[in-house]
Amino acid sequence: KKGSRVVVIDDVATSGASLIETILSLRKKGIKVKMVVVLVDRNEGAKERLRKIGYKLYSIFNIEDFRKRQLV
């Protein structure tokens, strides 16, 4: 609802396009995004693109965490 403050949470960030689309949609509705969190950042530009529109991307893991363990 208008005036709400939210955290956007997603499983994986790649380019950041879907996260940015979500943020812009929420802004249009008068909802303030306080934080953006993903489980895995694939290190393919999402962090940089979100920074350009004023948000820091927080991730629990990045793709390198899985490569080190040979899971990817």
C-alpha positions as CSV (number, residue, x, y, z in Angstrom):
1,K,0.0,0.0,0.0
2,K,1.1,3.6,-0.6
3,G,3.6,4.8,1.9
4,S,4.8,1.3,2.8
5,R,8.5,0.4,3.2
6,V,9.6,-2.9,1.9
7,V,12.6,-5.2,1.3
8,V,12.8,-6.8,-2.2
9,I,14.0,-10.4,-1.9
10,D,14.8,-12.7,-4.8
11,D,16.6,-16.0,-5.3
12,V,19.2,-15.0,-7.9
13,A,20.4,-11.8,-9.4
14,T,22.0,-11.9,-12.9
15,S,21.6,-8.6,-14.9
16,G,19.3,-7.0,-12.3
17,A,16.6,-6.3,-14.9
18,S,13.8,-8.0,-13.0
19,L,14.8,-6.5,-9.7
20,I,14.9,-3.0,-11.2
21,E,11.5,-3.6,-12.9
22,T,10.1,-4.5,-9.5
23,I,11.6,-1.5,-7.8
24,L,10.3,0.9,-10.4
25,S,6.9,-0.6,-10.2
26,L,6.8,-0.3,-6.4
27,R,8.0,3.3,-6.6
28,K,5.2,4.2,-9.0
29,K,2.8,2.9,-6.4
30,G,4.3,5.1,-3.7
31,I,6.1,2.2,-2.0
32,K,9.6,2.8,-0.7
33,V,12.2,0.1,-1.2
34,K,14.5,0.0,1.7
35,M,16.8,-2.9,0.8
36,V,17.4,-5.4,-2.0
37,V,18.5,-8.9,-1.0
38,V,19.2,-12.0,-3.1
39,L,20.3,-15.5,-2.2
40,V,22.9,-15.7,-5.0
41,D,24.5,-12.9,-7.0
42,R,25.8,-14.3,-10.3
43,N,28.2,-11.3,-10.7
44,E,26.8,-10.4,-14.1
45,G,26.0,-6.8,-13.5
46,A,23.1,-6.6,-11.2
47,K,25.0,-5.0,-8.4
48,E,26.3,-2.2,-10.7
49,R,22.9,-1.6,-12.3
50,L,21.2,-1.3,-9.0
51,R,23.9,1.1,-7.7
52,K,23.1,3.4,-10.7
53,I,19.5,3.8,-9.5
54,G,20.5,4.2,-5.8
55,Y,20.4,0.8,-4.3
56,K,22.9,-1.6,-2.8
57,L,22.5,-5.2,-3.6
58,Y,23.0,-7.5,-0.6
59,S,23.6,-11.2,-1.3
60,I,24.0,-14.2,0.9
61,F,26.3,-15.9,-1.6
62,N,27.9,-15.1,-4.9
63,I,28.6,-17.4,-7.8
64,E,32.2,-17.8,-6.7
65,D,31.2,-19.4,-3.4
66,F,29.7,-22.2,-5.5
67,R,32.6,-22.5,-7.9
68,K,35.1,-22.8,-5.1
69,R,33.1,-25.8,-3.9
70,Q,32.8,-27.1,-7.5
71,L,29.0,-27.0,-7.3
72,V,28.7,-25.0,-10.6
